[in-house]
Amino acid sequence: MAGCRVALRGRRDAPALRVHLELEPHAVPSDTLAALAGPVLEHARASTGLTPLPAGARLAVTSHPASRVT
C-alpha cells in the first residue's frame, strides 16, 4: 500500500467510515480489502464504540515511472 486516508463522516447518530487506499502497482486489491474488512474495521468499531459502523472504500493504483528500454 502506498498511502491511506480515513475519515469519519455522517451525522452523530449515523456515522460512516470513508477509506481511500492508494495501492502499489503490484498489490492485489482483493487481499487489501480482506485485510481492511477484518482486523482494521473491527478495531475501528471497537475504538468508536459503534457496532454498526458502515464503511466505504475507494481504491486507486499509484502510477510508476516508465522503464527505459535500451
PDB file of N, CA, C and O in Angstrom:
ATOM      1  N   MET A   1       0.839  -1.161   0.000  1.00  0.00           N
ATOM      2  CA  MET A   1       0.000   0.000   0.000  1.00  0.00           C
ATOM      3  C   MET A   1       0.895   1.238   0.000  1.00  0.00           C
ATOM      4  O   MET A   1       1.873   1.309   0.743  1.00  0.00           O
ATOM      5  N   ALA A   2       0.552   2.198  -0.831  1.00  0.00           N
ATOM      6  CA  ALA A   2       1.344   3.413  -0.943  1.00  0.00           C
ATOM      7  C   ALA A   2       0.843   4.501  -0.006  1.00  0.00           C
ATOM      8  O   ALA A   2       1.624   5.350   0.425  1.00  0.00           O
ATOM      9  N   GLY A   3      -0.441   4.489   0.316  1.00  0.00           N
ATOM     10  CA  GLY A   3      -0.989   5.508   1.192  1.00  0.00           C
ATOM     11  C   GLY A   3      -2.418   5.205   1.576  1.00  0.00           C
ATOM     12  O   GLY A   3      -3.077   4.363   0.966  1.00  0.00           O
ATOM     13  N   CYS A   4      -2.895   5.908   2.601  1.00  0.00           N
ATOM     14  CA  CYS A   4      -4.250   5.672   3.090  1.00  0.00           C
ATOM     15  C   CYS A   4      -4.762   6.936   3.769  1.00  0.00           C
ATOM     16  O   CYS A   4      -4.023   7.604   4.492  1.00  0.00           O
ATOM     17  N   ARG A   5      -6.027   7.256   3.534  1.00  0.00           N
ATOM     18  CA  ARG A   5      -6.706   8.348   4.235  1.00  0.00           C
ATOM     19  C   ARG A   5      -8.011   7.795   4.777  1.00  0.00           C
ATOM     20  O   ARG A   5      -8.725   7.078   4.076  1.00  0.00           O
ATOM     21  N   VAL A   6      -8.324   8.126   6.023  1.00  0.00           N
ATOM     22  CA  VAL A   6      -9.544   7.638   6.661  1.00  0.00           C
ATOM     23  C   VAL A   6     -10.267   8.829   7.264  1.00  0.00           C
ATOM     24  O   VAL A   6      -9.645   9.700   7.871  1.00  0.00           O
ATOM     25  N   ALA A   7     -11.595   8.865   7.095  1.00  0.00           N
ATOM     26  CA  ALA A   7     -12.404   9.940   7.663  1.00  0.00           C
ATOM     27  C   ALA A   7     -13.696   9.360   8.217  1.00  0.00           C
ATOM     28  O   ALA A   7     -14.298   8.466   7.621  1.00  0.00           O
ATOM     29  N   LEU A   8     -14.108   9.875   9.350  1.00  0.00           N
ATOM     30  CA  LEU A   8     -15.390   9.506   9.935  1.00  0.00           C
ATOM     31  C   LEU A   8     -16.384  10.569   9.494  1.00  0.00           C
ATOM     32  O   LEU A   8     -16.252  11.733   9.871  1.00  0.00           O
ATOM     33  N   ARG A   9     -17.366  10.187   8.708  1.00  0.00           N
ATOM     34  CA  ARG A   9     -18.324  11.125   8.121  1.00  0.00           C
ATOM     35  C   ARG A   9     -19.731  10.818   8.584  1.00  0.00           C
ATOM     36  O   ARG A   9     -19.982   9.784   9.202  1.00  0.00           O
ATOM     37  N   GLY A  10     -20.637  11.714   8.284  1.00  0.00           N
ATOM     38  CA  GLY A  10     -22.049  11.489   8.569  1.00  0.00           C
ATOM     39  C   GLY A  10     -22.514  12.235   9.808  1.00  0.00           C
ATOM     40  O   GLY A  10     -21.792  13.051  10.382  1.00  0.00           O
ATOM     41  N   ARG A  11     -23.742  11.928  10.198  1.00  0.00           N
ATOM     42  CA  ARG A  11     -24.332  12.557  11.378  1.00  0.00           C
ATOM     43  C   ARG A  11     -23.856  11.863  12.646  1.00  0.00           C
ATOM     44  O   ARG A  11     -23.293  10.769  12.605  1.00  0.00           O
ATOM     45  N   ARG A  12     -24.092  12.515  13.752  1.00  0.00           N
ATOM     46  CA  ARG A  12     -23.678  11.963  15.036  1.00  0.00           C
ATOM     47  C   ARG A  12     -24.371  10.638  15.341  1.00  0.00           C
ATOM     48  O   ARG A  12     -23.779   9.736  15.932  1.00  0.00           O
ATOM     49  N   ASP A  13     -25.628  10.537  14.931  1.00  0.00           N
ATOM     50  CA  ASP A  13     -26.385   9.311  15.199  1.00  0.00           C
ATOM     51  C   ASP A  13     -26.233   8.272  14.088  1.00  0.00           C
ATOM     52  O   ASP A  13     -26.703   7.144  14.235  1.00  0.00           O
ATOM     53  N   ALA A  14     -25.589   8.631  12.992  1.00  0.00           N
ATOM     54  CA  ALA A  14     -25.387   7.684  11.886  1.00  0.00           C
ATOM     55  C   ALA A  14     -24.047   7.948  11.193  1.00  0.00           C
ATOM     56  O   ALA A  14     -24.023   8.378  10.040  1.00  0.00           O
ATOM     57  N   PRO A  15     -22.937   7.694  11.886  1.00  0.00           N
ATOM     58  CA  PRO A  15     -21.634   7.927  11.254  1.00  0.00           C
ATOM     59  C   PRO A  15     -21.279   6.828  10.260  1.00  0.00           C
ATOM     60  O   PRO A  15     -21.833   5.729  10.298  1.00  0.00           O
ATOM     61  N   ALA A  16     -20.365   7.143   9.392  1.00  0.00           N
ATOM     62  CA  ALA A  16     -19.856   6.173   8.417  1.00  0.00           C
ATOM     63  C   ALA A  16     -18.365   6.416   8.236  1.00  0.00           C
ATOM     64  O   ALA A  16     -17.881   7.538   8.386  1.00  0.00           O
ATOM     65  N   LEU A  17     -17.665   5.375   7.921  1.00  0.00           N
ATOM     66  CA  LEU A  17     -16.225   5.447   7.739  1.00  0.00           C
ATOM     67  C   LEU A  17     -15.913   5.478   6.251  1.00  0.00           C
ATOM     68  O   LEU A  17     -16.411   4.648   5.490  1.00  0.00           O
ATOM     69  N   ARG A  18     -15.083   6.440   5.831  1.00  0.00           N
ATOM     70  CA  ARG A  18     -14.635   6.508   4.440  1.00  0.00           C
ATOM     71  C   ARG A  18     -13.144   6.242   4.404  1.00  0.00           C
ATOM     72  O   ARG A  18     -12.366   6.865   5.126  1.00  0.00           O
ATOM     73  N   VAL A  19     -12.763   5.311   3.555  1.00  0.00           N
ATOM     74  CA  VAL A  19     -11.361   4.920   3.448  1.00  0.00           C
ATOM     75  C   VAL A  19     -10.922   5.088   1.996  1.00  0.00           C
ATOM     76  O   VAL A  19     -11.569   4.577   1.082  1.00  0.00           O
ATOM     77  N   HIS A  20      -9.835   5.797   1.791  1.00  0.00           N
ATOM     78  CA  HIS A  20      -9.231   5.958   0.465  1.00  0.00           C
ATOM     79  C   HIS A  20      -7.867   5.279   0.512  1.00  0.00           C
ATOM     80  O   HIS A  20      -6.977   5.703   1.250  1.00  0.00           O
ATOM     81  N   LEU A  21      -7.712   4.233  -0.273  1.00  0.00           N
ATOM     82  CA  LEU A  21      -6.464   3.472  -0.299  1.00  0.00           C
ATOM     83  C   LEU A  21      -5.732   3.701  -1.612  1.00  0.00           C
ATOM     84  O   LEU A  21      -6.330   3.654  -2.688  1.00  0.00           O
ATOM     85  N   GLU A  22      -4.451   3.944  -1.512  1.00  0.00           N
ATOM     86  CA  GLU A  22      -3.612   4.088  -2.695  1.00  0.00           C
ATOM     87  C   GLU A  22      -2.703   2.865  -2.744  1.00  0.00           C
ATOM     88  O   GLU A  22      -1.849   2.677  -1.878  1.00  0.00           O
ATOM     89  N   LEU A  23      -2.898   2.043  -3.761  1.00  0.00           N
ATOM     90  CA  LEU A  23      -2.183   0.772  -3.859  1.00  0.00           C
ATOM     91  C   LEU A  23      -0.950   0.880  -4.740  1.00  0.00           C
ATOM     92  O   LEU A  23      -0.899   1.676  -5.678  1.00  0.00           O
ATOM     93  N   GLU A  24       0.033   0.070  -4.418  1.00  0.00           N
ATOM     94  CA  GLU A  24       1.208  -0.075  -5.274  1.00  0.00           C
ATOM     95  C   GLU A  24       0.780  -0.825  -6.533  1.00  0.00           C
ATOM     96  O   GLU A  24      -0.203  -1.565  -6.486  1.00  0.00           O
ATOM     97  N   PRO A  25       1.474  -0.663  -7.648  1.00  0.00           N
ATOM     98  CA  PRO A  25       1.078  -1.343  -8.890  1.00  0.00           C
ATOM     99  C   PRO A  25       1.021  -2.867  -8.781  1.00  0.00           C
ATOM    100  O   PRO A  25       0.247  -3.499  -9.500  1.00  0.00           O
ATOM    101  N   HIS A  26       1.811  -3.463  -7.912  1.00  0.00           N
ATOM    102  CA  HIS A  26       1.836  -4.922  -7.793  1.00  0.00           C
ATOM    103  C   HIS A  26       0.861  -5.453  -6.737  1.00  0.00           C
ATOM    104  O   HIS A  26       0.771  -6.666  -6.551  1.00  0.00           O
ATOM    105  N   ALA A  27       0.139  -4.589  -6.053  1.00  0.00           N
ATOM    106  CA  ALA A  27      -0.759  -5.011  -4.966  1.00  0.00           C
ATOM    107  C   ALA A  27      -1.978  -5.750  -5.513  1.00  0.00           C
ATOM    108  O   ALA A  27      -2.408  -5.518  -6.644  1.00  0.00           O
ATOM    109  N   VAL A  28      -2.519  -6.633  -4.697  1.00  0.00           N
ATOM    110  CA  VAL A  28      -3.716  -7.397  -5.055  1.00  0.00           C
ATOM    111  C   VAL A  28      -4.897  -6.758  -4.321  1.00  0.00           C
ATOM    112  O   VAL A  28      -4.960  -6.830  -3.093  1.00  0.00           O
ATOM    113  N   PRO A  29      -5.841  -6.130  -5.045  1.00  0.00           N
ATOM    114  CA  PRO A  29      -6.949  -5.422  -4.395  1.00  0.00           C
ATOM    115  C   PRO A  29      -7.792  -6.303  -3.472  1.00  0.00           C
ATOM    116  O   PRO A  29      -8.215  -5.845  -2.411  1.00  0.00           O
ATOM    117  N   SER A  30      -8.043  -7.548  -3.850  1.00  0.00           N
ATOM    118  CA  SER A  30      -8.879  -8.408  -3.007  1.00  0.00           C
ATOM    119  C   SER A  30      -8.201  -8.703  -1.671  1.00  0.00           C
ATOM    120  O   SER A  30      -8.878  -8.778  -0.645  1.00  0.00           O
ATOM    121  N   ASP A  31      -6.892  -8.871  -1.665  1.00  0.00           N
ATOM    122  CA  ASP A  31      -6.170  -9.092  -0.410  1.00  0.00           C
ATOM    123  C   ASP A  31      -6.218  -7.852   0.470  1.00  0.00           C
ATOM    124  O   ASP A  31      -6.367  -7.951   1.688  1.00  0.00           O
ATOM    125  N   THR A  32      -6.091  -6.690  -0.148  1.00  0.00           N
ATOM    126  CA  THR A  32      -6.134  -5.438   0.598  1.00  0.00           C
ATOM    127  C   THR A  32      -7.504  -5.231   1.226  1.00  0.00           C
ATOM    128  O   THR A  32      -7.598  -4.849   2.392  1.00  0.00           O
ATOM    129  N   LEU A  33      -8.568  -5.478   0.466  1.00  0.00           N
ATOM    130  CA  LEU A  33      -9.918  -5.334   1.015  1.00  0.00           C
ATOM    131  C   LEU A  33     -10.194  -6.349   2.113  1.00  0.00           C
ATOM    132  O   LEU A  33     -10.869  -6.027   3.091  1.00  0.00           O
ATOM    133  N   ALA A  34      -9.690  -7.559   1.972  1.00  0.00           N
ATOM    134  CA  ALA A  34      -9.878  -8.575   3.010  1.00  0.00           C
ATOM    135  C   ALA A  34      -9.186  -8.158   4.303  1.00  0.00           C
ATOM    136  O   ALA A  34      -9.733  -8.350   5.389  1.00  0.00           O
ATOM    137  N   ALA A  35      -8.000  -7.595   4.195  1.00  0.00           N
ATOM    138  CA  ALA A  35      -7.292  -7.125   5.384  1.00  0.00           C
ATOM    139  C   ALA A  35      -8.014  -5.947   6.021  1.00  0.00           C
ATOM    140  O   ALA A  35      -8.049  -5.825   7.246  1.00  0.00           O
ATOM    141  N   LEU A  36      -8.588  -5.084   5.199  1.00  0.00           N
ATOM    142  CA  LEU A  36      -9.334  -3.936   5.713  1.00  0.00           C
ATOM    143  C   LEU A  36     -10.618  -4.382   6.398  1.00  0.00           C
ATOM    144  O   LEU A  36     -10.957  -3.876   7.468  1.00  0.00           O
ATOM    145  N   ALA A  37     -11.325  -5.312   5.800  1.00  0.00           N
ATOM    146  CA  ALA A  37     -12.610  -5.758   6.343  1.00  0.00           C
ATOM    147  C   ALA A  37     -12.444  -6.548   7.633  1.00  0.00           C
ATOM    148  O   ALA A  37     -13.376  -6.613   8.434  1.00  0.00           O
ATOM    149  N   GLY A  38     -11.302  -7.137   7.846  1.00  0.00           N
ATOM    150  CA  GLY A  38     -11.084  -7.948   9.039  1.00  0.00           C
ATOM    151  C   GLY A  38     -10.683  -7.122  10.246  1.00  0.00           C
ATOM    152  O   GLY A  38     -11.517  -6.426  10.825  1.00  0.00           O
ATOM    153  N   PRO A  39      -9.423  -7.190  10.632  1.00  0.00           N
ATOM    154  CA  PRO A  39      -8.986  -6.564  11.881  1.00  0.00           C
ATOM    155  C   PRO A  39      -9.029  -5.040  11.883  1.00  0.00           C
ATOM    156  O   PRO A  39      -9.222  -4.437  12.938  1.00  0.00           O
ATOM    157  N   VAL A  40      -8.856  -4.408  10.738  1.00  0.00           N
ATOM    158  CA  VAL A  40      -8.828  -2.941  10.708  1.00  0.00           C
ATOM    159  C   VAL A  40     -10.199  -2.361  11.052  1.00  0.00           C
ATOM    160  O   VAL A  40     -10.303  -1.496  11.921  1.00  0.00           O
ATOM    161  N   LEU A  41     -11.247  -2.829  10.378  1.00  0.00           N
ATOM    162  CA  LEU A  41     -12.585  -2.317  10.678  1.00  0.00           C
ATOM    163  C   LEU A  41     -13.061  -2.752  12.057  1.00  0.00           C
ATOM    164  O   LEU A  41     -13.775  -2.005  12.727  1.00  0.00           O
ATOM    165  N   GLU A  42     -12.681  -3.935  12.486  1.00  0.00           N
ATOM    166  CA  GLU A  42     -13.054  -4.392  13.824  1.00  0.00           C
ATOM    167  C   GLU A  42     -12.435  -3.484  14.883  1.00  0.00           C
ATOM    168  O   GLU A  42     -13.082  -3.156  15.878  1.00  0.00           O
ATOM    169  N   HIS A  43     -11.192  -3.082  14.674  1.00  0.00           N
ATOM    170  CA  HIS A  43     -10.528  -2.161  15.599  1.00  0.00           C
ATOM    171  C   HIS A  43     -11.209  -0.788  15.588  1.00  0.00           C
ATOM    172  O   HIS A  43     -11.375  -0.168  16.638  1.00  0.00           O
ATOM    173  N   ALA A  44     -11.601  -0.319  14.408  1.00  0.00           N
ATOM    174  CA  ALA A  44     -12.295   0.971  14.304  1.00  0.00           C
ATOM    175  C   ALA A  44     -13.637   0.926  15.021  1.00  0.00           C
ATOM    176  O   ALA A  44     -14.006   1.880  15.706  1.00  0.00           O
ATOM    177  N   ARG A  45     -14.367  -0.169  14.871  1.00  0.00           N
ATOM    178  CA  ARG A  45     -15.653  -0.310  15.559  1.00  0.00           C
ATOM    179  C   ARG A  45     -15.463  -0.347  17.067  1.00  0.00           C
ATOM    180  O   ARG A  45     -16.228   0.278  17.803  1.00  0.00           O
ATOM    181  N   ALA A  46     -14.465  -1.063  17.531  1.00  0.00           N
ATOM    182  CA  ALA A  46     -14.202  -1.147  18.970  1.00  0.00           C
ATOM    183  C   ALA A  46     -13.744   0.205  19.520  1.00  0.00           C
ATOM    184  O   ALA A  46     -14.129   0.584  20.626  1.00  0.00           O
ATOM    185  N   SER A  47     -12.930   0.930  18.760  1.00  0.00           N
ATOM    186  CA  SER A  47     -12.419   2.224  19.214  1.00  0.00           C
ATOM    187  C   SER A  47     -13.510   3.275  19.314  1.00  0.00           C
ATOM    188  O   SER A  47     -13.508   4.094  20.234  1.00  0.00           O
ATOM    189  N   THR A  48     -14.442   3.255  18.368  1.00  0.00           N
ATOM    190  CA  THR A  48     -15.508   4.253  18.376  1.00  0.00           C
ATOM    191  C   THR A  48     -16.699   3.826  19.212  1.00  0.00           C
ATOM    192  O   THR A  48     -17.536   4.657  19.566  1.00  0.00           O
ATOM    193  N   GLY A  49     -16.789   2.538  19.535  1.00  0.00           N
ATOM    194  CA  GLY A  49     -17.936   2.040  20.287  1.00  0.00           C
ATOM    195  C   GLY A  49     -19.180   1.914  19.431  1.00  0.00           C
ATOM    196  O   GLY A  49     -20.290   1.841  19.959  1.00  0.00           O
ATOM    197  N   LEU A  50     -19.015   1.887  18.125  1.00  0.00           N
ATOM    198  CA  LEU A  50     -20.137   1.808  17.197  1.00  0.00           C
ATOM    199  C   LEU A  50     -20.131   0.448  16.511  1.00  0.00           C
ATOM    200  O   LEU A  50     -19.337   0.204  15.603  1.00  0.00           O
ATOM    201  N   THR A  51     -21.022  -0.430  16.951  1.00  0.00           N
ATOM    202  CA  THR A  51     -21.074  -1.759  16.348  1.00  0.00           C
ATOM    203  C   THR A  51     -21.521  -1.695  14.893  1.00  0.00           C
ATOM    204  O   THR A  51     -20.865  -2.290  14.038  1.00  0.00           O
ATOM    205  N   PRO A  52     -22.619  -0.994  14.574  1.00  0.00           N
ATOM    206  CA  PRO A  52     -22.952  -0.866  13.147  1.00  0.00           C
ATOM    207  C   PRO A  52     -22.234   0.350  12.556  1.00  0.00           C
ATOM    208  O   PRO A  52     -22.793   1.447  12.522  1.00  0.00           O
ATOM    209  N   LEU A  53     -21.025   0.160  12.101  1.00  0.00           N
ATOM    210  CA  LEU A  53     -20.243   1.250  11.509  1.00  0.00           C
ATOM    211  C   LEU A  53     -20.068   0.963  10.027  1.00  0.00           C
ATOM    212  O   LEU A  53     -19.157   0.230   9.643  1.00  0.00           O
ATOM    213  N   PRO A  54     -20.942   1.540   9.176  1.00  0.00           N
ATOM    214  CA  PRO A  54     -20.793   1.310   7.742  1.00  0.00           C
ATOM    215  C   PRO A  54     -19.478   1.907   7.240  1.00  0.00           C
ATOM    216  O   PRO A  54     -19.008   2.928   7.742  1.00  0.00           O
ATOM    217  N   ALA A  55     -18.908   1.258   6.257  1.00  0.00           N
ATOM    218  CA  ALA A  55     -17.630   1.720   5.722  1.00  0.00           C
ATOM    219  C   ALA A  55     -17.644   1.614   4.205  1.00  0.00           C
ATOM    220  O   ALA A  55     -18.186   0.670   3.630  1.00  0.00           O
ATOM    221  N   GLY A  56     -17.040   2.600   3.580  1.00  0.00           N
ATOM    222  CA  GLY A  56     -16.871   2.591   2.131  1.00  0.00           C
ATOM    223  C   GLY A  56     -15.396   2.752   1.816  1.00  0.00           C
ATOM    224  O   GLY A  56     -14.692   3.509   2.485  1.00  0.00           O
ATOM    225  N   ALA A  57     -14.929   2.046   0.805  1.00  0.00           N
ATOM    226  CA  ALA A  57     -13.510   2.113   0.442  1.00  0.00           C
ATOM    227  C   ALA A  57     -13.369   2.460  -1.030  1.00  0.00           C
ATOM    228  O   ALA A  57     -14.103   1.952  -1.878  1.00  0.00           O
ATOM    229  N   ARG A  58     -12.422   3.327  -1.315  1.00  0.00           N
ATOM    230  CA  ARG A  58     -12.058   3.657  -2.694  1.00  0.00           C
ATOM    231  C   ARG A  58     -10.610   3.255  -2.892  1.00  0.00           C
ATOM    232  O   ARG A  58      -9.737   3.575  -2.085  1.00  0.00           O
ATOM    233  N   LEU A  59     -10.380   2.554  -3.971  1.00  0.00           N
ATOM    234  CA  LEU A  59      -9.032   2.083  -4.274  1.00  0.00           C
ATOM    235  C   LEU A  59      -8.495   2.797  -5.506  1.00  0.00           C
ATOM    236  O   LEU A  59      -9.213   2.996  -6.486  1.00  0.00           O
ATOM    237  N   ALA A  60      -7.247   3.173  -5.445  1.00  0.00           N
ATOM    238  CA  ALA A  60      -6.566   3.776  -6.589  1.00  0.00           C
ATOM    239  C   ALA A  60      -5.178   3.162  -6.670  1.00  0.00           C
ATOM    240  O   ALA A  60      -4.570   2.843  -5.649  1.00  0.00           O
ATOM    241  N   VAL A  61      -4.691   3.004  -7.866  1.00  0.00           N
ATOM    242  CA  VAL A  61      -3.356   2.442  -8.066  1.00  0.00           C
ATOM    243  C   VAL A  61      -2.405   3.576  -8.402  1.00  0.00           C
ATOM    244  O   VAL A  61      -2.679   4.391  -9.283  1.00  0.00           O
ATOM    245  N   THR A  62      -1.285   3.621  -7.693  1.00  0.00           N
ATOM    246  CA  THR A  62      -0.293   4.654  -7.979  1.00  0.00           C
ATOM    247  C   THR A  62       0.405   4.330  -9.287  1.00  0.00           C
ATOM    248  O   THR A  62       0.616   3.168  -9.631  1.00  0.00           O
ATOM    249  N   SER A  63       0.749   5.358  -9.987  1.00  0.00           N
ATOM    250  CA  SER A  63       1.480   5.137 -11.233  1.00  0.00           C
ATOM    251  C   SER A  63       2.969   5.113 -10.911  1.00  0.00           C
ATOM    252  O   SER A  63       3.413   5.706  -9.928  1.00  0.00           O
ATOM    253  N   HIS A  64       3.701   4.450 -11.717  1.00  0.00           N
ATOM    254  CA  HIS A  64       5.144   4.398 -11.542  1.00  0.00           C
ATOM    255  C   HIS A  64       5.788   4.875 -12.830  1.00  0.00           C
ATOM    256  O   HIS A  64       5.187   4.781 -13.901  1.00  0.00           O
ATOM    257  N   PRO A  65       6.994   5.380 -12.733  1.00  0.00           N
ATOM    258  CA  PRO A  65       7.648   5.859 -13.951  1.00  0.00           C
ATOM    259  C   PRO A  65       7.897   4.715 -14.929  1.00  0.00           C
ATOM    260  O   PRO A  65       8.185   3.586 -14.530  1.00  0.00           O
ATOM    261  N   ALA A  66       7.782   5.021 -16.179  1.00  0.00           N
ATOM    262  CA  ALA A  66       8.003   4.012 -17.213  1.00  0.00           C
ATOM    263  C   ALA A  66       9.463   3.576 -17.221  1.00  0.00           C
ATOM    264  O   ALA A  66      10.371   4.371 -16.979  1.00  0.00           O
ATOM    265  N   SER A  67       9.661   2.314 -17.502  1.00  0.00           N
ATOM    266  CA  SER A  67      11.025   1.784 -17.600  1.00  0.00           C
ATOM    267  C   SER A  67      11.602   2.141 -18.963  1.00  0.00           C
ATOM    268  O   SER A  67      10.903   2.118 -19.976  1.00  0.00           O
ATOM    269  N   ARG A  68      12.861   2.462 -18.969  1.00  0.00           N
ATOM    270  CA  ARG A  68      13.529   2.759 -20.240  1.00  0.00           C
ATOM    271  C   ARG A  68      13.933   1.473 -20.918  1.00  0.00           C
ATOM    272  O   ARG A  68      14.465   0.554 -20.295  1.00  0.00           O
ATOM    273  N   VAL A  69      13.674   1.430 -22.179  1.00  0.00           N
ATOM    274  CA  VAL A  69      14.085   0.283 -22.976  1.00  0.00           C
ATOM    275  C   VAL A  69      15.266   0.730 -23.823  1.00  0.00           C
ATOM    276  O   VAL A  69      15.174   1.698 -24.578  1.00  0.00           O
ATOM    277  N   THR A  70      16.369   0.018 -23.689  1.00  0.00           N
ATOM    278  CA  THR A  70      17.562   0.411 -24.459  1.00  0.00           C
ATOM    279  C   THR A  70      17.961  -0.661 -25.431  1.00  0.00           C
ATOM    280  O   THR A  70      18.940  -0.500 -26.160  1.00  0.00           O
TER     281      THR A  70
END
